[in-house]
Amino acid sequence: MNTAQREYIDLYERMAALCTSQGWGDPFSYARSKEILTAIRLGHSVAETLSGADGYNQAGDPVEYKSTTGKKVKGSYTGISVQDTWSKQVKYLREEKILKYPEHYYSRFEGGRIVEAWRLTGQQVYDILLPKLERKYSTVLSKKDPRLSADVTTRDIRKYGVQVL
């Protein structure tokens, strides 16, 4: 084992131990490490679980984080559960998926660092995503594993968002 490999193992184990001691969960699950870093950089509290809110803002409100390593900031909402009817879908989006979080944050990472971060309100995100999801709704109903997805684009973020980092 070379020095770089040994250092990687040590850092991995230290990161896991730190997150366990702070109650932050597994930093290596999905984009959890980016959520933890985003919360810390924004002065938020890190959520203790992997389901529900990604973090909590200074007022204690639950917030949603999206991140990318692409050249432009964006937020992908994937794997959205499909409901039996469009009216039930709208209710789910309002109460469980989008408006449940008064703030949504979009971060772009380069080399392990946040190079920009933006904030949109839950209402702005809902207004952006609802027509996109409605167009896709009928097309996913017949799929074996129906899931909805849509993006808040760079254009959306720069038009409606507030840059926070």
Chimera marker file (.cmm) of the C-alpha trace (Angstrom):
<marker_set name="trace">
<marker id="1" x="0.000" y="0.000" z="0.000" r="1" g="1" b="0" radius="0.5"/>
<marker id="2" x="1.424" y="3.392" z="-0.975" r="1" g="1" b="0" radius="0.5"/>
<marker id="3" x="1.276" y="6.643" z="1.002" r="1" g="1" b="0" radius="0.5"/>
<marker id="4" x="-1.681" y="8.093" z="-0.948" r="1" g="1" b="0" radius="0.5"/>
<marker id="5" x="-3.701" y="4.921" z="-0.388" r="1" g="1" b="0" radius="0.5"/>
<marker id="6" x="-2.934" y="4.911" z="3.336" r="1" g="1" b="0" radius="0.5"/>
<marker id="7" x="-3.876" y="8.606" z="3.600" r="1" g="1" b="0" radius="0.5"/>
<marker id="8" x="-7.157" y="7.947" z="1.760" r="1" g="1" b="0" radius="0.5"/>
<marker id="9" x="-8.062" y="5.169" z="4.190" r="1" g="1" b="0" radius="0.5"/>
<marker id="10" x="-7.185" y="7.362" z="7.180" r="1" g="1" b="0" radius="0.5"/>
<marker id="11" x="-9.224" y="10.316" z="5.864" r="1" g="1" b="0" radius="0.5"/>
<marker id="12" x="-12.169" y="8.065" z="5.020" r="1" g="1" b="0" radius="0.5"/>
<marker id="13" x="-12.205" y="6.562" z="8.489" r="1" g="1" b="0" radius="0.5"/>
<marker id="14" x="-11.763" y="9.988" z="10.154" r="1" g="1" b="0" radius="0.5"/>
<marker id="15" x="-14.630" y="11.458" z="8.101" r="1" g="1" b="0" radius="0.5"/>
<marker id="16" x="-16.917" y="8.553" z="9.012" r="1" g="1" b="0" radius="0.5"/>
<marker id="17" x="-15.998" y="8.846" z="12.709" r="1" g="1" b="0" radius="0.5"/>
<marker id="18" x="-16.523" y="12.634" z="12.732" r="1" g="1" b="0" radius="0.5"/>
<marker id="19" x="-19.952" y="12.358" z="11.122" r="1" g="1" b="0" radius="0.5"/>
<marker id="20" x="-20.967" y="9.610" z="13.538" r="1" g="1" b="0" radius="0.5"/>
<marker id="21" x="-19.880" y="11.665" z="16.539" r="1" g="1" b="0" radius="0.5"/>
<marker id="22" x="-21.880" y="14.682" z="15.285" r="1" g="1" b="0" radius="0.5"/>
<marker id="23" x="-25.000" y="12.650" z="14.408" r="1" g="1" b="0" radius="0.5"/>
<marker id="24" x="-24.758" y="13.617" z="10.709" r="1" g="1" b="0" radius="0.5"/>
<marker id="25" x="-25.196" y="10.142" z="9.252" r="1" g="1" b="0" radius="0.5"/>
<marker id="26" x="-23.133" y="8.383" z="6.606" r="1" g="1" b="0" radius="0.5"/>
<marker id="27" x="-21.162" y="10.998" z="4.630" r="1" g="1" b="0" radius="0.5"/>
<marker id="28" x="-20.618" y="8.518" z="1.807" r="1" g="1" b="0" radius="0.5"/>
<marker id="29" x="-24.292" y="7.840" z="1.075" r="1" g="1" b="0" radius="0.5"/>
<marker id="30" x="-25.484" y="9.550" z="-2.115" r="1" g="1" b="0" radius="0.5"/>
<marker id="31" x="-24.576" y="13.279" z="-1.994" r="1" g="1" b="0" radius="0.5"/>
<marker id="32" x="-24.635" y="13.375" z="1.811" r="1" g="1" b="0" radius="0.5"/>
<marker id="33" x="-21.112" y="14.793" z="2.108" r="1" g="1" b="0" radius="0.5"/>
<marker id="34" x="-22.099" y="17.696" z="-0.162" r="1" g="1" b="0" radius="0.5"/>
<marker id="35" x="-25.224" y="18.313" z="1.954" r="1" g="1" b="0" radius="0.5"/>
<marker id="36" x="-23.124" y="18.381" z="5.121" r="1" g="1" b="0" radius="0.5"/>
<marker id="37" x="-20.599" y="20.774" z="3.573" r="1" g="1" b="0" radius="0.5"/>
<marker id="38" x="-23.376" y="23.002" z="2.198" r="1" g="1" b="0" radius="0.5"/>
<marker id="39" x="-25.115" y="23.200" z="5.570" r="1" g="1" b="0" radius="0.5"/>
<marker id="40" x="-21.883" y="24.114" z="7.329" r="1" g="1" b="0" radius="0.5"/>
<marker id="41" x="-20.908" y="26.757" z="4.728" r="1" g="1" b="0" radius="0.5"/>
<marker id="42" x="-24.390" y="28.347" z="4.882" r="1" g="1" b="0" radius="0.5"/>
<marker id="43" x="-24.463" y="28.382" z="8.682" r="1" g="1" b="0" radius="0.5"/>
<marker id="44" x="-27.274" y="25.819" z="8.782" r="1" g="1" b="0" radius="0.5"/>
<marker id="45" x="-27.744" y="22.777" z="10.987" r="1" g="1" b="0" radius="0.5"/>
<marker id="46" x="-27.099" y="19.402" z="9.392" r="1" g="1" b="0" radius="0.5"/>
<marker id="47" x="-30.096" y="17.071" z="9.301" r="1" g="1" b="0" radius="0.5"/>
<marker id="48" x="-29.602" y="13.920" z="11.333" r="1" g="1" b="0" radius="0.5"/>
<marker id="49" x="-31.341" y="11.584" z="8.905" r="1" g="1" b="0" radius="0.5"/>
<marker id="50" x="-31.065" y="10.860" z="5.194" r="1" g="1" b="0" radius="0.5"/>
<marker id="51" x="-34.814" y="11.197" z="4.611" r="1" g="1" b="0" radius="0.5"/>
<marker id="52" x="-36.750" y="14.438" z="4.771" r="1" g="1" b="0" radius="0.5"/>
<marker id="53" x="-34.968" y="17.756" z="5.160" r="1" g="1" b="0" radius="0.5"/>
<marker id="54" x="-31.332" y="17.987" z="4.077" r="1" g="1" b="0" radius="0.5"/>
<marker id="55" x="-30.655" y="20.688" z="6.656" r="1" g="1" b="0" radius="0.5"/>
<marker id="56" x="-32.232" y="23.422" z="8.762" r="1" g="1" b="0" radius="0.5"/>
<marker id="57" x="-31.703" y="27.141" z="8.205" r="1" g="1" b="0" radius="0.5"/>
<marker id="58" x="-30.922" y="29.695" z="10.936" r="1" g="1" b="0" radius="0.5"/>
<marker id="59" x="-34.654" y="29.976" z="11.751" r="1" g="1" b="0" radius="0.5"/>
<marker id="60" x="-34.872" y="26.199" z="12.206" r="1" g="1" b="0" radius="0.5"/>
<marker id="61" x="-36.913" y="25.687" z="9.032" r="1" g="1" b="0" radius="0.5"/>
<marker id="62" x="-36.250" y="22.540" z="6.969" r="1" g="1" b="0" radius="0.5"/>
<marker id="63" x="-34.422" y="23.170" z="3.690" r="1" g="1" b="0" radius="0.5"/>
<marker id="64" x="-33.597" y="21.246" z="0.520" r="1" g="1" b="0" radius="0.5"/>
<marker id="65" x="-30.101" y="21.127" z="-1.031" r="1" g="1" b="0" radius="0.5"/>
<marker id="66" x="-29.246" y="20.311" z="-4.635" r="1" g="1" b="0" radius="0.5"/>
<marker id="67" x="-25.713" y="20.135" z="-5.949" r="1" g="1" b="0" radius="0.5"/>
<marker id="68" x="-23.843" y="19.629" z="-9.179" r="1" g="1" b="0" radius="0.5"/>
<marker id="69" x="-20.254" y="19.281" z="-10.342" r="1" g="1" b="0" radius="0.5"/>
<marker id="70" x="-21.193" y="20.519" z="-13.808" r="1" g="1" b="0" radius="0.5"/>
<marker id="71" x="-20.056" y="23.740" z="-15.443" r="1" g="1" b="0" radius="0.5"/>
<marker id="72" x="-23.368" y="25.459" z="-14.633" r="1" g="1" b="0" radius="0.5"/>
<marker id="73" x="-25.452" y="25.436" z="-11.471" r="1" g="1" b="0" radius="0.5"/>
<marker id="74" x="-28.746" y="23.503" z="-11.640" r="1" g="1" b="0" radius="0.5"/>
<marker id="75" x="-30.955" y="21.300" z="-9.520" r="1" g="1" b="0" radius="0.5"/>
<marker id="76" x="-32.334" y="17.918" z="-10.508" r="1" g="1" b="0" radius="0.5"/>
<marker id="77" x="-35.467" y="16.595" z="-8.840" r="1" g="1" b="0" radius="0.5"/>
<marker id="78" x="-35.458" y="12.898" z="-9.662" r="1" g="1" b="0" radius="0.5"/>
<marker id="79" x="-37.306" y="9.847" z="-8.452" r="1" g="1" b="0" radius="0.5"/>
<marker id="80" x="-40.439" y="11.762" z="-7.497" r="1" g="1" b="0" radius="0.5"/>
<marker id="81" x="-43.146" y="9.288" z="-6.490" r="1" g="1" b="0" radius="0.5"/>
<marker id="82" x="-46.126" y="9.238" z="-8.832" r="1" g="1" b="0" radius="0.5"/>
<marker id="83" x="-49.603" y="9.512" z="-7.316" r="1" g="1" b="0" radius="0.5"/>
<marker id="84" x="-52.847" y="7.997" z="-8.682" r="1" g="1" b="0" radius="0.5"/>
<marker id="85" x="-54.281" y="11.251" z="-10.034" r="1" g="1" b="0" radius="0.5"/>
<marker id="86" x="-52.878" y="14.611" z="-11.055" r="1" g="1" b="0" radius="0.5"/>
<marker id="87" x="-54.758" y="16.350" z="-8.203" r="1" g="1" b="0" radius="0.5"/>
<marker id="88" x="-53.166" y="13.942" z="-5.705" r="1" g="1" b="0" radius="0.5"/>
<marker id="89" x="-49.810" y="14.563" z="-7.394" r="1" g="1" b="0" radius="0.5"/>
<marker id="90" x="-50.184" y="18.317" z="-6.932" r="1" g="1" b="0" radius="0.5"/>
<marker id="91" x="-51.072" y="17.827" z="-3.263" r="1" g="1" b="0" radius="0.5"/>
<marker id="92" x="-48.025" y="15.569" z="-2.792" r="1" g="1" b="0" radius="0.5"/>
<marker id="93" x="-45.731" y="18.114" z="-4.464" r="1" g="1" b="0" radius="0.5"/>
<marker id="94" x="-47.149" y="20.901" z="-2.295" r="1" g="1" b="0" radius="0.5"/>
<marker id="95" x="-47.202" y="19.098" z="1.039" r="1" g="1" b="0" radius="0.5"/>
<marker id="96" x="-44.419" y="16.509" z="0.869" r="1" g="1" b="0" radius="0.5"/>
<marker id="97" x="-41.900" y="17.292" z="-1.829" r="1" g="1" b="0" radius="0.5"/>
<marker id="98" x="-41.478" y="20.976" z="-2.660" r="1" g="1" b="0" radius="0.5"/>
<marker id="99" x="-43.456" y="23.473" z="-0.578" r="1" g="1" b="0" radius="0.5"/>
<marker id="100" x="-42.648" y="21.528" z="2.581" r="1" g="1" b="0" radius="0.5"/>
<marker id="101" x="-39.244" y="23.232" z="2.314" r="1" g="1" b="0" radius="0.5"/>
<marker id="102" x="-39.470" y="27.047" z="2.381" r="1" g="1" b="0" radius="0.5"/>
<marker id="103" x="-35.955" y="27.340" z="0.924" r="1" g="1" b="0" radius="0.5"/>
<marker id="104" x="-34.144" y="25.319" z="-1.737" r="1" g="1" b="0" radius="0.5"/>
<marker id="105" x="-30.389" y="25.773" z="-2.224" r="1" g="1" b="0" radius="0.5"/>
<marker id="106" x="-28.396" y="24.995" z="-5.371" r="1" g="1" b="0" radius="0.5"/>
<marker id="107" x="-24.629" y="24.573" z="-5.093" r="1" g="1" b="0" radius="0.5"/>
<marker id="108" x="-22.010" y="24.046" z="-7.771" r="1" g="1" b="0" radius="0.5"/>
<marker id="109" x="-18.861" y="22.219" z="-6.720" r="1" g="1" b="0" radius="0.5"/>
<marker id="110" x="-15.389" y="22.242" z="-8.260" r="1" g="1" b="0" radius="0.5"/>
<marker id="111" x="-12.508" y="20.293" z="-6.766" r="1" g="1" b="0" radius="0.5"/>
<marker id="112" x="-14.421" y="19.517" z="-3.581" r="1" g="1" b="0" radius="0.5"/>
<marker id="113" x="-15.301" y="23.175" z="-2.938" r="1" g="1" b="0" radius="0.5"/>
<marker id="114" x="-18.532" y="25.110" z="-3.323" r="1" g="1" b="0" radius="0.5"/>
<marker id="115" x="-17.848" y="27.747" z="-5.973" r="1" g="1" b="0" radius="0.5"/>
<marker id="116" x="-21.366" y="29.188" z="-6.013" r="1" g="1" b="0" radius="0.5"/>
<marker id="117" x="-24.637" y="28.684" z="-4.148" r="1" g="1" b="0" radius="0.5"/>
<marker id="118" x="-28.097" y="30.112" z="-4.766" r="1" g="1" b="0" radius="0.5"/>
<marker id="119" x="-31.374" y="30.214" z="-2.828" r="1" g="1" b="0" radius="0.5"/>
<marker id="120" x="-34.909" y="30.004" z="-4.208" r="1" g="1" b="0" radius="0.5"/>
<marker id="121" x="-38.103" y="29.855" z="-2.210" r="1" g="1" b="0" radius="0.5"/>
<marker id="122" x="-40.170" y="26.696" z="-2.157" r="1" g="1" b="0" radius="0.5"/>
<marker id="123" x="-42.924" y="28.606" z="-3.959" r="1" g="1" b="0" radius="0.5"/>
<marker id="124" x="-40.536" y="29.625" z="-6.757" r="1" g="1" b="0" radius="0.5"/>
<marker id="125" x="-39.366" y="26.021" z="-7.154" r="1" g="1" b="0" radius="0.5"/>
<marker id="126" x="-42.964" y="24.768" z="-7.148" r="1" g="1" b="0" radius="0.5"/>
<marker id="127" x="-43.946" y="27.313" z="-9.816" r="1" g="1" b="0" radius="0.5"/>
<marker id="128" x="-40.951" y="26.306" z="-11.975" r="1" g="1" b="0" radius="0.5"/>
<marker id="129" x="-41.371" y="22.543" z="-11.634" r="1" g="1" b="0" radius="0.5"/>
<marker id="130" x="-45.165" y="22.118" z="-11.682" r="1" g="1" b="0" radius="0.5"/>
<marker id="131" x="-45.677" y="22.696" z="-15.440" r="1" g="1" b="0" radius="0.5"/>
<marker id="132" x="-42.641" y="20.532" z="-16.279" r="1" g="1" b="0" radius="0.5"/>
<marker id="133" x="-43.935" y="17.683" z="-14.118" r="1" g="1" b="0" radius="0.5"/>
<marker id="134" x="-47.492" y="18.037" z="-15.410" r="1" g="1" b="0" radius="0.5"/>
<marker id="135" x="-46.257" y="17.563" z="-19.001" r="1" g="1" b="0" radius="0.5"/>
<marker id="136" x="-44.489" y="14.347" z="-17.980" r="1" g="1" b="0" radius="0.5"/>
<marker id="137" x="-47.171" y="12.978" z="-15.657" r="1" g="1" b="0" radius="0.5"/>
<marker id="138" x="-49.257" y="11.007" z="-18.181" r="1" g="1" b="0" radius="0.5"/>
<marker id="139" x="-46.147" y="9.580" z="-19.863" r="1" g="1" b="0" radius="0.5"/>
<marker id="140" x="-44.866" y="7.838" z="-16.720" r="1" g="1" b="0" radius="0.5"/>
<marker id="141" x="-48.125" y="6.233" z="-15.557" r="1" g="1" b="0" radius="0.5"/>
<marker id="142" x="-47.698" y="3.191" z="-17.797" r="1" g="1" b="0" radius="0.5"/>
<marker id="143" x="-44.050" y="2.532" z="-16.854" r="1" g="1" b="0" radius="0.5"/>
<marker id="144" x="-43.094" y="-0.415" z="-14.660" r="1" g="1" b="0" radius="0.5"/>
<marker id="145" x="-41.369" y="1.896" z="-12.143" r="1" g="1" b="0" radius="0.5"/>
<marker id="146" x="-43.023" y="5.266" z="-12.692" r="1" g="1" b="0" radius="0.5"/>
<marker id="147" x="-41.052" y="8.212" z="-11.377" r="1" g="1" b="0" radius="0.5"/>
<marker id="148" x="-41.198" y="11.865" z="-12.264" r="1" g="1" b="0" radius="0.5"/>
<marker id="149" x="-38.197" y="14.118" z="-12.705" r="1" g="1" b="0" radius="0.5"/>
<marker id="150" x="-37.470" y="17.668" z="-13.771" r="1" g="1" b="0" radius="0.5"/>
<marker id="151" x="-34.731" y="20.258" z="-13.438" r="1" g="1" b="0" radius="0.5"/>
<marker id="152" x="-34.515" y="23.745" z="-12.083" r="1" g="1" b="0" radius="0.5"/>
<marker id="153" x="-32.198" y="25.075" z="-14.767" r="1" g="1" b="0" radius="0.5"/>
<marker id="154" x="-29.317" y="27.520" z="-14.618" r="1" g="1" b="0" radius="0.5"/>
<marker id="155" x="-31.575" y="30.065" z="-16.300" r="1" g="1" b="0" radius="0.5"/>
<marker id="156" x="-34.297" y="29.542" z="-13.657" r="1" g="1" b="0" radius="0.5"/>
<marker id="157" x="-31.800" y="29.869" z="-10.816" r="1" g="1" b="0" radius="0.5"/>
<marker id="158" x="-30.175" y="33.030" z="-12.144" r="1" g="1" b="0" radius="0.5"/>
<marker id="159" x="-33.528" y="34.613" z="-12.991" r="1" g="1" b="0" radius="0.5"/>
<marker id="160" x="-35.336" y="33.932" z="-9.698" r="1" g="1" b="0" radius="0.5"/>
<marker id="161" x="-32.631" y="33.042" z="-7.194" r="1" g="1" b="0" radius="0.5"/>
<marker id="162" x="-30.447" y="34.961" z="-4.801" r="1" g="1" b="0" radius="0.5"/>
<marker id="163" x="-26.745" y="34.112" z="-4.796" r="1" g="1" b="0" radius="0.5"/>
<marker id="164" x="-25.648" y="33.290" z="-1.246" r="1" g="1" b="0" radius="0.5"/>
<marker id="165" x="-22.068" y="32.107" z="-1.904" r="1" g="1" b="0" radius="0.5"/>
<link id1="1" id2="2" r="1" g="1" b="0" radius="0.2"/>
<link id1="2" id2="3" r="1" g="1" b="0" radius="0.2"/>
<link id1="3" id2="4" r="1" g="1" b="0" radius="0.2"/>
<link id1="4" id2="5" r="1" g="1" b="0" radius="0.2"/>
<link id1="5" id2="6" r="1" g="1" b="0" radius="0.2"/>
<link id1="6" id2="7" r="1" g="1" b="0" radius="0.2"/>
<link id1="7" id2="8" r="1" g="1" b="0" radius="0.2"/>
<link id1="8" id2="9" r="1" g="1" b="0" radius="0.2"/>
<link id1="9" id2="10" r="1" g="1" b="0" radius="0.2"/>
<link id1="10" id2="11" r="1" g="1" b="0" radius="0.2"/>
<link id1="11" id2="12" r="1" g="1" b="0" radius="0.2"/>
<link id1="12" id2="13" r="1" g="1" b="0" radius="0.2"/>
<link id1="13" id2="14" r="1" g="1" b="0" radius="0.2"/>
<link id1="14" id2="15" r="1" g="1" b="0" radius="0.2"/>
<link id1="15" id2="16" r="1" g="1" b="0" radius="0.2"/>
<link id1="16" id2="17" r="1" g="1" b="0" radius="0.2"/>
<link id1="17" id2="18" r="1" g="1" b="0" radius="0.2"/>
<link id1="18" id2="19" r="1" g="1" b="0" radius="0.2"/>
<link id1="19" id2="20" r="1" g="1" b="0" radius="0.2"/>
<link id1="20" id2="21" r="1" g="1" b="0" radius="0.2"/>
<link id1="21" id2="22" r="1" g="1" b="0" radius="0.2"/>
<link id1="22" id2="23" r="1" g="1" b="0" radius="0.2"/>
<link id1="23" id2="24" r="1" g="1" b="0" radius="0.2"/>
<link id1="24" id2="25" r="1" g="1" b="0" radius="0.2"/>
<link id1="25" id2="26" r="1" g="1" b="0" radius="0.2"/>
<link id1="26" id2="27" r="1" g="1" b="0" radius="0.2"/>
<link id1="27" id2="28" r="1" g="1" b="0" radius="0.2"/>
<link id1="28" id2="29" r="1" g="1" b="0" radius="0.2"/>
<link id1="29" id2="30" r="1" g="1" b="0" radius="0.2"/>
<link id1="30" id2="31" r="1" g="1" b="0" radius="0.2"/>
<link id1="31" id2="32" r="1" g="1" b="0" radius="0.2"/>
<link id1="32" id2="33" r="1" g="1" b="0" radius="0.2"/>
<link id1="33" id2="34" r="1" g="1" b="0" radius="0.2"/>
<link id1="34" id2="35" r="1" g="1" b="0" radius="0.2"/>
<link id1="35" id2="36" r="1" g="1" b="0" radius="0.2"/>
<link id1="36" id2="37" r="1" g="1" b="0" radius="0.2"/>
<link id1="37" id2="38" r="1" g="1" b="0" radius="0.2"/>
<link id1="38" id2="39" r="1" g="1" b="0" radius="0.2"/>
<link id1="39" id2="40" r="1" g="1" b="0" radius="0.2"/>
<link id1="40" id2="41" r="1" g="1" b="0" radius="0.2"/>
<link id1="41" id2="42" r="1" g="1" b="0" radius="0.2"/>
<link id1="42" id2="43" r="1" g="1" b="0" radius="0.2"/>
<link id1="43" id2="44" r="1" g="1" b="0" radius="0.2"/>
<link id1="44" id2="45" r="1" g="1" b="0" radius="0.2"/>
<link id1="45" id2="46" r="1" g="1" b="0" radius="0.2"/>
<link id1="46" id2="47" r="1" g="1" b="0" radius="0.2"/>
<link id1="47" id2="48" r="1" g="1" b="0" radius="0.2"/>
<link id1="48" id2="49" r="1" g="1" b="0" radius="0.2"/>
<link id1="49" id2="50" r="1" g="1" b="0" radius="0.2"/>
<link id1="50" id2="51" r="1" g="1" b="0" radius="0.2"/>
<link id1="51" id2="52" r="1" g="1" b="0" radius="0.2"/>
<link id1="52" id2="53" r="1" g="1" b="0" radius="0.2"/>
<link id1="53" id2="54" r="1" g="1" b="0" radius="0.2"/>
<link id1="54" id2="55" r="1" g="1" b="0" radius="0.2"/>
<link id1="55" id2="56" r="1" g="1" b="0" radius="0.2"/>
<link id1="56" id2="57" r="1" g="1" b="0" radius="0.2"/>
<link id1="57" id2="58" r="1" g="1" b="0" radius="0.2"/>
<link id1="58" id2="59" r="1" g="1" b="0" radius="0.2"/>
<link id1="59" id2="60" r="1" g="1" b="0" radius="0.2"/>
<link id1="60" id2="61" r="1" g="1" b="0" radius="0.2"/>
<link id1="61" id2="62" r="1" g="1" b="0" radius="0.2"/>
<link id1="62" id2="63" r="1" g="1" b="0" radius="0.2"/>
<link id1="63" id2="64" r="1" g="1" b="0" radius="0.2"/>
<link id1="64" id2="65" r="1" g="1" b="0" radius="0.2"/>
<link id1="65" id2="66" r="1" g="1" b="0" radius="0.2"/>
<link id1="66" id2="67" r="1" g="1" b="0" radius="0.2"/>
<link id1="67" id2="68" r="1" g="1" b="0" radius="0.2"/>
<link id1="68" id2="69" r="1" g="1" b="0" radius="0.2"/>
<link id1="69" id2="70" r="1" g="1" b="0" radius="0.2"/>
<link id1="70" id2="71" r="1" g="1" b="0" radius="0.2"/>
<link id1="71" id2="72" r="1" g="1" b="0" radius="0.2"/>
<link id1="72" id2="73" r="1" g="1" b="0" radius="0.2"/>
<link id1="73" id2="74" r="1" g="1" b="0" radius="0.2"/>
<link id1="74" id2="75" r="1" g="1" b="0" radius="0.2"/>
<link id1="75" id2="76" r="1" g="1" b="0" radius="0.2"/>
<link id1="76" id2="77" r="1" g="1" b="0" radius="0.2"/>
<link id1="77" id2="78" r="1" g="1" b="0" radius="0.2"/>
<link id1="78" id2="79" r="1" g="1" b="0" radius="0.2"/>
<link id1="79" id2="80" r="1" g="1" b="0" radius="0.2"/>
<link id1="80" id2="81" r="1" g="1" b="0" radius="0.2"/>
<link id1="81" id2="82" r="1" g="1" b="0" radius="0.2"/>
<link id1="82" id2="83" r="1" g="1" b="0" radius="0.2"/>
<link id1="83" id2="84" r="1" g="1" b="0" radius="0.2"/>
<link id1="84" id2="85" r="1" g="1" b="0" radius="0.2"/>
<link id1="85" id2="86" r="1" g="1" b="0" radius="0.2"/>
<link id1="86" id2="87" r="1" g="1" b="0" radius="0.2"/>
<link id1="87" id2="88" r="1" g="1" b="0" radius="0.2"/>
<link id1="88" id2="89" r="1" g="1" b="0" radius="0.2"/>
<link id1="89" id2="90" r="1" g="1" b="0" radius="0.2"/>
<link id1="90" id2="91" r="1" g="1" b="0" radius="0.2"/>
<link id1="91" id2="92" r="1" g="1" b="0" radius="0.2"/>
<link id1="92" id2="93" r="1" g="1" b="0" radius="0.2"/>
<link id1="93" id2="94" r="1" g="1" b="0" radius="0.2"/>
<link id1="94" id2="95" r="1" g="1" b="0" radius="0.2"/>
<link id1="95" id2="96" r="1" g="1" b="0" radius="0.2"/>
<link id1="96" id2="97" r="1" g="1" b="0" radius="0.2"/>
<link id1="97" id2="98" r="1" g="1" b="0" radius="0.2"/>
<link id1="98" id2="99" r="1" g="1" b="0" radius="0.2"/>
<link id1="99" id2="100" r="1" g="1" b="0" radius="0.2"/>
<link id1="100" id2="101" r="1" g="1" b="0" radius="0.2"/>
<link id1="101" id2="102" r="1" g="1" b="0" radius="0.2"/>
<link id1="102" id2="103" r="1" g="1" b="0" radius="0.2"/>
<link id1="103" id2="104" r="1" g="1" b="0" radius="0.2"/>
<link id1="104" id2="105" r="1" g="1" b="0" radius="0.2"/>
<link id1="105" id2="106" r="1" g="1" b="0" radius="0.2"/>
<link id1="106" id2="107" r="1" g="1" b="0" radius="0.2"/>
<link id1="107" id2="108" r="1" g="1" b="0" radius="0.2"/>
<link id1="108" id2="109" r="1" g="1" b="0" radius="0.2"/>
<link id1="109" id2="110" r="1" g="1" b="0" radius="0.2"/>
<link id1="110" id2="111" r="1" g="1" b="0" radius="0.2"/>
<link id1="111" id2="112" r="1" g="1" b="0" radius="0.2"/>
<link id1="112" id2="113" r="1" g="1" b="0" radius="0.2"/>
<link id1="113" id2="114" r="1" g="1" b="0" radius="0.2"/>
<link id1="114" id2="115" r="1" g="1" b="0" radius="0.2"/>
<link id1="115" id2="116" r="1" g="1" b="0" radius="0.2"/>
<link id1="116" id2="117" r="1" g="1" b="0" radius="0.2"/>
<link id1="117" id2="118" r="1" g="1" b="0" radius="0.2"/>
<link id1="118" id2="119" r="1" g="1" b="0" radius="0.2"/>
<link id1="119" id2="120" r="1" g="1" b="0" radius="0.2"/>
<link id1="120" id2="121" r="1" g="1" b="0" radius="0.2"/>
<link id1="121" id2="122" r="1" g="1" b="0" radius="0.2"/>
<link id1="122" id2="123" r="1" g="1" b="0" radius="0.2"/>
<link id1="123" id2="124" r="1" g="1" b="0" radius="0.2"/>
<link id1="124" id2="125" r="1" g="1" b="0" radius="0.2"/>
<link id1="125" id2="126" r="1" g="1" b="0" radius="0.2"/>
<link id1="126" id2="127" r="1" g="1" b="0" radius="0.2"/>
<link id1="127" id2="128" r="1" g="1" b="0" radius="0.2"/>
<link id1="128" id2="129" r="1" g="1" b="0" radius="0.2"/>
<link id1="129" id2="130" r="1" g="1" b="0" radius="0.2"/>
<link id1="130" id2="131" r="1" g="1" b="0" radius="0.2"/>
<link id1="131" id2="132" r="1" g="1" b="0" radius="0.2"/>
<link id1="132" id2="133" r="1" g="1" b="0" radius="0.2"/>
<link id1="133" id2="134" r="1" g="1" b="0" radius="0.2"/>
<link id1="134" id2="135" r="1" g="1" b="0" radius="0.2"/>
<link id1="135" id2="136" r="1" g="1" b="0" radius="0.2"/>
<link id1="136" id2="137" r="1" g="1" b="0" radius="0.2"/>
<link id1="137" id2="138" r="1" g="1" b="0" radius="0.2"/>
<link id1="138" id2="139" r="1" g="1" b="0" radius="0.2"/>
<link id1="139" id2="140" r="1" g="1" b="0" radius="0.2"/>
<link id1="140" id2="141" r="1" g="1" b="0" radius="0.2"/>
<link id1="141" id2="142" r="1" g="1" b="0" radius="0.2"/>
<link id1="142" id2="143" r="1" g="1" b="0" radius="0.2"/>
<link id1="143" id2="144" r="1" g="1" b="0" radius="0.2"/>
<link id1="144" id2="145" r="1" g="1" b="0" radius="0.2"/>
<link id1="145" id2="146" r="1" g="1" b="0" radius="0.2"/>
<link id1="146" id2="147" r="1" g="1" b="0" radius="0.2"/>
<link id1="147" id2="148" r="1" g="1" b="0" radius="0.2"/>
<link id1="148" id2="149" r="1" g="1" b="0" radius="0.2"/>
<link id1="149" id2="150" r="1" g="1" b="0" radius="0.2"/>
<link id1="150" id2="151" r="1" g="1" b="0" radius="0.2"/>
<link id1="151" id2="152" r="1" g="1" b="0" radius="0.2"/>
<link id1="152" id2="153" r="1" g="1" b="0" radius="0.2"/>
<link id1="153" id2="154" r="1" g="1" b="0" radius="0.2"/>
<link id1="154" id2="155" r="1" g="1" b="0" radius="0.2"/>
<link id1="155" id2="156" r="1" g="1" b="0" radius="0.2"/>
<link id1="156" id2="157" r="1" g="1" b="0" radius="0.2"/>
<link id1="157" id2="158" r="1" g="1" b="0" radius="0.2"/>
<link id1="158" id2="159" r="1" g="1" b="0" radius="0.2"/>
<link id1="159" id2="160" r="1" g="1" b="0" radius="0.2"/>
<link id1="160" id2="161" r="1" g="1" b="0" radius="0.2"/>
<link id1="161" id2="162" r="1" g="1" b="0" radius="0.2"/>
<link id1="162" id2="163" r="1" g="1" b="0" radius="0.2"/>
<link id1="163" id2="164" r="1" g="1" b="0" radius="0.2"/>
<link id1="164" id2="165" r="1" g="1" b="0" radius="0.2"/>
</marker_set>
